[in-house]
Amino acid sequence: MRPIRLLLVNPANGSSFWGLEHAVALFGRNYSTAPLGLATVAALSPEHWDVRIRDENVAATDLDEPCDIV
């Protein structure tokens, strides 16, 4: 029996009033936010599952990637 393939996707954040894009330009600093919620779900998944996390803020997600649950 093959393992369940779980794909967790962190969607791309668009520019918004509440985002930090303007503060980055103002203070000249970079920032990053990790998708910790997805990492928590991955850690709580059964051990025999194949879990992958994709962050669309880093790279586009391959919509043809084989998976059982998104």
C-alpha positions as CSV (number, residue, x, y, z in Angstrom):
1,M,0.0,0.0,0.0
2,R,1.5,3.4,-1.0
3,P,1.5,6.3,1.4
4,I,-1.1,9.1,1.2
5,R,0.5,12.1,-0.6
6,L,-0.5,15.3,1.2
7,L,0.4,18.7,-0.5
8,L,0.2,21.8,1.7
9,V,0.2,25.1,-0.1
10,N,0.9,28.5,1.4
11,P,-0.8,30.9,-1.0
12,A,1.0,34.0,-2.3
13,N,0.4,37.2,-0.3
14,G,-0.7,40.1,-2.4
15,S,0.1,43.6,-1.6
16,S,-2.3,45.1,1.0
17,F,-2.6,47.9,3.5
18,W,-1.8,45.5,6.3
19,G,1.3,44.0,4.6
20,L,4.9,45.0,5.5
21,E,6.0,45.9,2.0
22,H,5.9,49.6,2.7
23,A,7.8,49.2,6.0
24,V,10.5,47.3,4.2
25,A,11.1,50.2,1.9
26,L,10.9,52.7,4.8
27,F,13.4,51.0,7.1
28,G,15.5,49.3,4.5
29,R,15.1,45.9,6.1
30,N,14.0,42.5,4.8
31,Y,11.7,40.2,6.6
32,S,10.4,36.7,6.1
33,T,7.4,34.8,7.5
34,A,7.5,31.1,7.7
35,P,4.3,29.1,7.0
36,L,4.3,27.7,10.6
37,G,0.7,26.6,10.4
38,L,1.4,24.3,7.5
39,A,4.5,22.9,9.3
40,T,2.3,22.1,12.3
41,V,-0.2,20.3,10.1
42,A,2.7,18.4,8.5
43,A,4.1,17.4,11.9
44,L,0.6,16.2,13.1
45,S,0.1,14.1,10.0
46,P,0.6,10.3,10.2
47,E,4.2,9.2,9.9
48,H,3.6,7.0,6.9
49,W,2.2,9.9,4.8
50,D,4.3,11.7,2.2
51,V,3.9,15.4,3.2
52,R,5.2,18.3,1.0
53,I,4.9,22.0,1.7
54,R,4.9,24.5,-1.1
55,D,5.2,28.3,-0.5
56,E,3.9,30.4,-3.4
57,N,5.7,33.4,-2.0
58,V,9.0,31.6,-2.9
59,A,8.1,29.8,-6.1
60,A,5.0,28.9,-8.1
61,T,3.2,25.7,-7.3
62,D,3.1,23.0,-9.9
63,L,-0.6,22.3,-10.3
64,D,0.1,18.9,-12.0
65,E,2.1,17.6,-9.0
66,P,0.7,14.2,-8.1
67,C,-1.1,14.2,-4.7
68,D,-4.1,12.7,-3.0
69,I,-5.0,15.6,-0.6
70,V,-4.3,19.4,-1.1
